[in-house]
Amino acid sequence: MTVLRTIHTGFTVYDIEQMRAFFADCLGAEAGEIRQVPAGDTLGHITGVPGAAARVVMMTLPGGHIVELLQYSAPTSGTQSAQRPCDIGAAHLALEVASVAGFARDAQRFDFRFAGQPQFLPGGPFAGRWVAYVRDNHGFTIELVGSA
């Protein structure tokens, strides 16, 4: 088995319009058009969720990584927010930013807040940089790595 390349990373979101605006306005992503994937065999067969229907948008981040945002309309979500970072299956998007505090300040208008406290790392792969998680009120988590 050989992996040829990474195609995209997908995240299920609560409000696709708000997250599309956040990715475009705050992350500088190029926003694709929101499209409807109707209930039927295709999405249900791919995901293993019978009757799945969703609105989907592809966002291209600076550097070229593509993030797929999905807002399912069927079936109804079993939760209103994502798991804690320590729960199995939890995920986050890690971004290098110019300023952790500046990014967090800008992200507040999209209801993102620090999940904990920014930490300066004296060693390891991010030595000499600040690292923090920011989360929105539905648990969408972004790890920030950069200067203070």
HELIX and SHEET records of a PDB file:
HELIX    1   1 ILE A   16  ASP A   25  1                                  10    
HELIX    2   2 ASP A   41  THR A   47  1                                   7    
HELIX    3   3 VAL A  100  ALA A  107  1                                   8    
HELIX    4   4 GLN A  108  PHE A  110  5                                   3    
SHEET    1   A 4 THR A   9  THR A  12  0                                        
SHEET    2   A 4 ILE A  66  ALA A  74  1                                        
SHEET    3   A 4 ALA A  53  THR A  60 -1                                        
SHEET    4   A 4 GLU A  30  ALA A  31 -1                                        
SHEET    1   B 4 THR A   9  THR A  12  0                                        
SHEET    2   B 4 ILE A  66  ALA A  74  1                                        
SHEET    3   B 4 ALA A  53  THR A  60 -1                                        
SHEET    4   B 4 ARG A  35  VAL A  37 -1                                        
SHEET    1   C 4 LEU A  93  SER A  99  0                                        
SHEET    2   C 4 THR A 141  SER A 147  1                                        
SHEET    3   C 4 ARG A 129  ARG A 135 -1                                        
SHEET    4   C 4 ARG A 113  PHE A 114 -1                                        
SHEET    1   D 4 LEU A  93  SER A  99  0                                        
SHEET    2   D 4 THR A 141  SER A 147  1                                        
SHEET    3   D 4 ARG A 129  ARG A 135 -1                                        
SHEET    4   D 4 GLN A 119  LEU A 121 -1                                        
END                                                                             
